[in-house]
Each structure stands twice: as structure tokens, then as C-alpha cells.
């Protein structure tokens, strides 16, 4: 079922992605020249997590509620529940069969299940479809946000009993999404001055996310990079996350899902492994170095696999 805009040729899609890669390259060079210090990475992460991303979500969800939007919401949540459920089942199955030490098994599973849907996902969706893309992404990410702050932590703490779950759910991403959804259903909007502030602050998310990626890549040690590049499990995790799992969503072609929604779902599900995996690994005493290189490899590979997914969708007539 065709609907909506945002349709780009493959060449136009690649050209749309180029500015994102250039932003990452600029940050990579700046980090190598020490213009950006190593202490900048956690600061940028916190700034996006607590300020710019919530602002972007609140601005993007400031739209008129309609029956069509309700249908879109239903489809996006259904696809999210489906692909996350498939990811969890496959991730658990692969974990059981992995000949890895305990400190790497949780990381391996998390690399497969959870993607960088909040940062890179926002950048890609915004560059492709503007505010509409962020609306779709936000709705698609609702179930993902719940899982990454619950099941994502469970993967690393399944044998611990001192995790305070209520505090985990009170995070900026979930709170901004919930507030935005409430405002979506109400008959009034944010004041114009506040809305403009949300817009201006939120638009920083795209360049900041790519600056963070470039800076993280610049911190990679070549000796470790070569050593971990021969790790079969990191390759399996990347291929599963970037190609296999997102293409399982193509079953929704038979359910007449609107093209634009399926496009957003497949590309978002094909984002590289979440940097949150590294954070959890460090926090809960798993192998953080193994996690870091899993994220780095999938992030590098996504520069090729995201256009590849888009080409596949074009070939089968989606978008």
C-alpha cells in the first residue's frame, strides 16, 4: 500500500546519507588532532540523552491527532513488538550456542538485540523525512525503549537482586515519549515559544550523534581493532543486527502496511548495535572492551548496510 512522501531514488538516498558521514569524519579528525578531548564523549552522550533527544521527541510529537495517525501508531508498534520479539528469541538462541566466557555472552546477546535507534536512527529518519520521520521513529521506538531499560539490563543482571527497576524506567527517553503522546491526544499544543525552543535544541541531536560516532571511532586502538576483527561472534552479531533481523520485517508486506511505515521500521531495525551495550557492560562488570568493538564494527558496517537495505526495499517496491 503506497502512502506518504519521503520516496527517494537510491542515488538521492546515498546523497542524503553523505552529510551524516561527513559529520562523523569531521569529528574523527578533530578527535585525532585532540581538538576534542576524550572527556567529550560522555558529555555529548549525556547532553543528547537528557537534553536534545527529549526536546526533539517533544517537538516531533507536536502534531494533530487523527484516525490515520492512530492507524500508523498501531502498525509501528506492531512491527516493533514483532522485530524485538524475534531479536530476543534469536539472540537467546545464539547466546546458548556461543563458546564465549560469561563476561562476553551477555554482551553478545545485547549486540544482537539492541540497536542505536535513538541516535543514528534519529539522524537517518530526520535526514530522509524530516519531522514526519522522527514522529514515526518515536512511535516505533516506544516498545524498544521499554525493553532496553528492562530486558537490556536483565541480560547483564539476571543473577543479581539489587537492581531498582522503577528508577530505570524514569529515564529521559521514556518520559519525553510519554509526555509527547499525552500532548498528542490532548486538544491543545505547547506554547509557540516553548515549541521553538524544543525545535532548536532538538535539531542538535543529528550533528551531535554523528560527532559522537566519529569521536568514538577515533579512540579505537588499531592493534585491538585488528585483533577483535577476527572474532567470529562479533561478525555474527553485526550481520544479524544489520541485515538478517531487519529483513524479517518484510513479512509485513503481505499485511498491506503503508510503504513509508515499513521503510522506517526496516531502516530503524537495521541500525548498528547500541552504544548502551558498552555502558551496561561497564556498569555491570561484563567485558566492556568486547562490547565497544562490537559497537564499532557494526557502526562502520552500517555505512554500507543501510544503503543496501534501502536498495532492497526499492527493488521490492517499498518507498
Secondary structure, 3 states (H helix, E strand, C coil): CCCCCCCCCHHHHHHHHHHHHHHHHHHHHHHHCCCCCCCHHHHHHHHHHHHHHHHHHHHHCCCCCCHHHHHHHHHHHHHHHHHHHHHHHHHHHHHHHCCCCHHHHHHHHHHHHCECCCCHHHHHHHHHHCHHHHHHHHHHHHHHHHHHCCHHHHHHHCCCCCCCHHHHHCCHHHHHHHHHHHHHHCCCCCCHHHHHHHHHHHCHHHHHHHHHHHHHHHCCCHHHHHHHCCCHHHHHHHHHHHHHHHHHHHHHHHHCCCHHHHHHHHHHHCCCECCHHHHHHHHCCCCHHHHHHHHHHHHHHHHHHHHHHHHHHHHCCCC
